[in-house]
Amino acid sequence: MGFVGYGLLHLALAWVAAQIALGRSAEGDQSGAFRTLAEQPFGELLLWFVIACLVALAIWQAVLAIWGHRDTQGKHRIAERVFSAARVIVYLVLAFTAGKVVTGAPQSSAQQQQQATAGLMAKPAGVWLVGLVGLGVLAFGIGMLWYGLKRKFERKLEFGGGRSRSAAIRAGQVGYAAKGVAFGIAGYLLVEAAVKNDPGKSRGLDAALHTVAGQPYGKFLLLAIALGLAAFAVYCVFQVRYRKAGS
């Protein structure tokens, strides 16, 4: 159930990225994706379903953080449990963002991040902290790109062989690579915001996607990212069937 909702979110993000690539006005962040879902027939009901899915993923990862990942031992198990705890936060933040959209909150995720960055920069050593966060997001994007290209996600899947395995691996590789590029650009823009003391550059995925669109041949690169996000949505569907319960 959780991965169905997560897949819908990435499908909506892919649609938003494609709209930006085609020169149409769109919010290129999670709020924009949730608003896209809300605009569909029965959109409010669909969005509540996605919220329930994200909460379900958070509960699952919380259980794994406390008791799970018994297929690994030592420092590897500790690392996996820490990653699960981090995913709990991510899924709950996404669910909270979707909840604000469904209740009619006017601000987007990009606006909230820009305001938070501006507030942080106003504090002592705030610019340095923003830069460190940016480097962390950049490293996360590079790590996600490496995770996908090296097929590290494959160990969390369990199936026989044939076309399903091949299709799942290809979708995962393309999907993780696209997300890695998007997060890497968002991290770079955070670092740039710190260097130039300009919180306007700190708008998360929205700024990343619009930055790509503004580059030479950026339209085609952004369409490729949109296809990658759609591929990750497909990978989520494969996870519904083949993801190991304890990973």
Disulfide bonds with the S-S distance in Angstrom:
none
